[in-house]
Amino acid sequence: MHAAVLRYFLQVAREGSIRRAAERLNVASSAVNRQILKLEEDIGAPLFERVRNGVRLTDAGHALRRPSACLT
């Protein structure tokens, strides 16, 4: 996994929103979304539940975030 993708994932998890994460990262939200979708495809599980006001971590998302917590 590339560092940029992990950084995107962690920022989205922190913000609870792809749009807000993209703003903080100074990246287009479509680019962040594409990378998250590719990561979910590579892992074979959804990492976020898309909800009306943003996103929420799934169990798989929590599992991926736990070992990454020391990198934030």
Backbone as a chain_set.jsonl record, in Angstrom:
{"seq": "MHAAVLRYFLQVAREGSIRRAAERLNVASSAVNRQILKLEEDIGAPLFERVRNGVRLTDAGHALRRPSACLT", "coords": {"N": [[0.851, -1.176, 0.0], [0.599, 2.178, -0.871], [2.058, 5.099, 0.609], [0.652, 7.503, 0.226], [-1.983, 6.661, -0.288], [-2.625, 5.455, 2.122], [-2.449, 7.7, 3.754], [-4.588, 9.194, 2.691], [-6.718, 7.467, 3.329], [-6.589, 7.487, 6.172], [-7.065, 10.203, 6.699], [-9.655, 10.551, 5.662], [-11.006, 8.827, 7.387], [-10.599, 10.192, 9.798], [-11.901, 12.664, 9.305], [-14.444, 11.884, 8.536], [-15.539, 12.341, 6.141], [-15.187, 12.407, 2.681], [-14.943, 14.659, 1.08], [-14.211, 16.735, 2.917], [-11.806, 15.65, 3.822], [-10.323, 15.67, 1.458], [-10.135, 18.429, 1.044], [-8.499, 19.164, 3.232], [-6.213, 17.773, 2.54], [-5.52, 19.03, 0.251], [-6.263, 18.053, -2.289], [-8.113, 16.858, -5.089], [-11.472, 15.882, -4.471], [-12.514, 13.817, -5.985], [-10.253, 12.382, -6.676], [-9.391, 11.403, -4.204], [-11.603, 9.82, -3.546], [-11.5, 7.935, -5.652], [-9.069, 6.629, -5.031], [-9.708, 5.524, -2.537], [-11.8, 3.789, -3.285], [-10.336, 2.04, -4.941], [-8.558, 0.974, -3.063], [-10.391, -0.362, -1.411], [-11.271, -2.246, -3.254], [-8.869, -3.672, -3.694], [-8.437, -4.73, -1.139], [-10.733, -6.148, -0.825], [-13.008, -5.634, 0.582], [-15.475, -3.369, 1.86], [-14.373, -0.304, 3.226], [-15.489, 1.911, 4.218], [-18.73, 2.983, 5.149], [-21.003, 4.493, 3.18], [-22.78, 7.263, 3.99], [-25.49, 9.621, 4.37], [-24.436, 12.131, 5.217], [-21.706, 11.851, 4.889], [-19.088, 9.58, 5.579], [-18.665, 6.436, 7.292], [-16.572, 4.344, 9.222], [-16.29, 0.899, 8.453], [-16.265, -2.443, 9.867], [-14.012, -3.607, 8.687], [-12.652, -1.295, 7.962], [-12.076, -0.228, 10.496], [-10.329, -2.221, 11.38], [-8.191, -1.901, 9.602], [-7.411, 0.662, 10.244], [-6.509, 0.509, 12.91], [-3.761, -0.647, 13.146], [-2.543, 1.416, 11.873], [-2.714, 3.607, 13.424], [-0.494, 4.483, 14.852], [0.886, 5.906, 13.0], [-0.208, 8.352, 12.676]], "CA": [[0.0, 0.0, 0.0], [1.381, 3.399, -0.96], [1.884, 6.02, 1.734], [-0.392, 8.488, -0.092], [-3.291, 6.017, -0.133], [-2.823, 5.308, 3.565], [-2.713, 9.048, 4.265], [-5.958, 9.515, 2.289], [-7.615, 6.644, 4.143], [-6.6, 7.976, 7.553], [-7.702, 11.524, 6.747], [-11.095, 10.338, 5.485], [-11.487, 8.249, 8.648], [-10.59, 11.268, 10.789], [-12.878, 13.697, 8.965], [-15.78, 11.344, 8.324], [-16.024, 12.913, 4.881], [-14.184, 12.421, 1.612], [-14.78, 16.051, 0.643], [-13.412, 17.472, 3.913], [-10.454, 15.083, 3.799], [-9.675, 16.176, 0.248], [-9.803, 19.834, 1.296], [-7.337, 19.192, 4.138], [-5.062, 17.221, 1.827], [-5.324, 19.829, -0.962], [-6.39, 17.119, -3.409], [-9.497, 16.787, -5.56], [-12.229, 14.841, -3.778], [-12.662, 12.673, -6.885], [-9.013, 11.603, -6.587], [-9.429, 10.694, -2.919], [-12.626, 8.789, -3.671], [-10.964, 6.885, -6.536], [-8.06, 5.862, -4.302], [-10.409, 4.741, -1.509], [-12.482, 2.703, -3.982], [-9.316, 1.075, -5.369], [-8.09, 0.297, -1.854], [-11.451, -1.301, -1.027], [-11.225, -3.35, -4.227], [-7.659, -4.451, -3.417], [-8.63, -5.444, 0.132], [-11.863, -7.055, -0.995], [-14.055, -5.321, 1.557], [-15.69, -1.927, 2.014], [-13.731, 0.283, 4.404], [-16.39, 2.962, 4.687], [-20.149, 2.95, 4.814], [-21.383, 5.812, 2.674], [-24.016, 7.733, 4.603], [-25.943, 10.882, 3.798], [-23.58, 13.271, 5.559], [-20.288, 11.511, 4.834], [-18.741, 8.159, 5.622], [-18.384, 5.816, 8.597], [-15.741, 3.153, 9.099], [-16.857, -0.439, 8.628], [-15.368, -3.269, 10.681], [-12.75, -3.724, 7.946], [-11.994, 0.002, 8.089], [-11.508, -0.154, 11.849], [-9.184, -3.137, 11.44], [-7.078, -1.284, 8.871], [-6.987, 1.879, 10.948], [-5.833, 0.208, 14.176], [-2.291, -0.675, 13.076], [-2.076, 2.656, 11.28], [-2.858, 4.699, 14.372], [0.811, 4.994, 15.269], [1.444, 6.724, 11.92], [-0.887, 9.642, 12.605]], "C": [[0.896, 1.238, 0.0], [1.058, 4.321, 0.212], [0.77, 7.026, 1.469], [-1.783, 7.897, 0.114], [-3.613, 5.848, 1.352], [-3.14, 6.662, 4.19], [-4.143, 9.476, 3.918], [-6.955, 8.767, 3.162], [-7.728, 7.198, 5.561], [-7.283, 9.333, 7.668], [-9.208, 11.407, 6.569], [-11.695, 9.771, 6.773], [-11.587, 9.323, 9.727], [-11.731, 12.265, 10.548], [-14.304, 13.172, 8.87], [-16.402, 11.844, 7.037], [-14.889, 12.909, 3.861], [-13.916, 13.855, 1.179], [-13.915, 16.846, 1.615], [-11.978, 16.958, 3.962], [-9.681, 15.623, 2.605], [-9.272, 17.637, 0.424], [-8.569, 19.95, 2.177], [-6.062, 18.736, 3.445], [-4.696, 18.038, 0.585], [-5.283, 18.961, -2.215], [-7.858, 17.137, -3.832], [-10.222, 15.64, -4.857], [-12.426, 13.62, -4.666], [-11.419, 11.782, -6.842], [-8.977, 10.792, -5.291], [-10.434, 9.552, -3.007], [-12.131, 7.629, -4.53], [-9.957, 6.004, -5.799], [-8.697, 4.988, -3.219], [-11.119, 3.554, -2.157], [-11.495, 1.63, -4.443], [-8.782, 0.292, -4.18], [-9.121, -0.733, -1.396], [-11.473, -2.498, -1.974], [-10.026, -4.261, -3.955], [-7.818, -5.305, -2.153], [-9.764, -6.456, 0.023], [-12.98, -6.831, 0.005], [-14.257, -3.807, 1.592], [-15.051, -1.433, 3.305], [-14.614, 1.344, 5.04], [-17.815, 2.638, 4.281], [-20.491, 4.366, 4.375], [-22.74, 6.172, 3.257], [-24.322, 9.129, 4.07], [-24.98, 12.041, 4.037], [-22.094, 12.945, 5.522], [-20.058, 10.019, 4.808], [-18.48, 7.736, 7.063], [-17.532, 4.588, 8.354], [-16.561, 1.885, 9.277], [-15.924, -1.199, 9.565], [-14.012, -3.424, 10.004], [-11.962, -2.421, 8.028], [-11.36, 0.189, 9.449], [-10.267, -1.039, 11.967], [-7.967, -2.548, 10.725], [-6.545, -0.07, 9.614], [-6.174, 1.572, 12.205], [-4.312, 0.159, 14.049], [-1.717, 0.619, 12.516], [-2.078, 3.808, 12.277], [-1.529, 5.288, 14.809], [1.437, 5.886, 14.214], [0.825, 8.105, 11.87], [-0.33, 10.611, 13.599]], "O": [[1.841, 1.327, 0.784], [-0.056, 4.325, 0.734], [0.021, 7.371, 2.383], [-2.669, 8.572, 0.638], [-4.745, 6.074, 1.778], [-4.006, 6.757, 5.061], [-4.834, 10.055, 4.755], [-7.913, 9.349, 3.672], [-8.83, 7.359, 6.086], [-8.004, 9.583, 8.633], [-9.963, 12.094, 7.256], [-12.771, 10.193, 7.197], [-12.556, 9.355, 10.486], [-12.434, 12.654, 11.481], [-15.261, 13.913, 9.095], [-17.618, 11.788, 6.851], [-13.777, 13.352, 4.147], [-12.766, 14.22, 0.936], [-12.994, 17.549, 1.198], [-11.041, 17.739, 4.124], [-8.514, 15.992, 2.733], [-8.188, 18.037, 0.0], [-7.683, 20.757, 1.894], [-4.974, 19.241, 3.721], [-3.681, 17.771, -0.058], [-4.411, 19.103, -3.073], [-8.74, 17.402, -3.015], [-9.659, 14.562, -4.671], [-12.5, 12.5, -4.161], [-11.527, 10.562, -6.959], [-8.577, 9.628, -5.292], [-10.139, 8.434, -2.584], [-12.322, 6.467, -4.171], [-9.985, 4.78, -5.927], [-8.277, 3.851, -3.007], [-11.052, 2.438, -1.643], [-11.789, 0.438, -4.345], [-8.575, -0.918, -4.274], [-8.761, -1.853, -1.034], [-11.672, -3.633, -1.541], [-10.157, -5.484, -3.983], [-7.386, -6.457, -2.111], [-9.757, -7.488, 0.693], [-13.799, -7.717, 0.25], [-13.311, -3.049, 1.378], [-15.175, -2.07, 4.351], [-14.507, 1.638, 6.231], [-18.066, 2.092, 3.207], [-20.287, 5.323, 5.123], [-23.727, 5.469, 3.043], [-23.492, 9.738, 3.393], [-24.742, 12.845, 3.135], [-21.293, 13.698, 6.075], [-20.746, 9.283, 4.101], [-18.131, 8.545, 7.924], [-17.747, 3.865, 7.38], [-17.423, 1.811, 10.152], [-14.909, -0.66, 10.007], [-12.977, -3.379, 10.669], [-10.737, -2.443, 8.149], [-10.245, 0.698, 9.559], [-9.275, -0.648, 12.581], [-6.84, -2.686, 11.2], [-5.341, 0.186, 9.602], [-5.242, 2.308, 12.527], [-3.626, 0.866, 14.787], [-0.525, 0.886, 12.672], [-1.509, 4.866, 12.008], [-1.451, 6.479, 15.107], [2.426, 6.562, 14.495], [1.279, 8.954, 11.103], [-0.789, 11.751, 13.675]]}, "num_chains": 1, "name": "protein.A"}
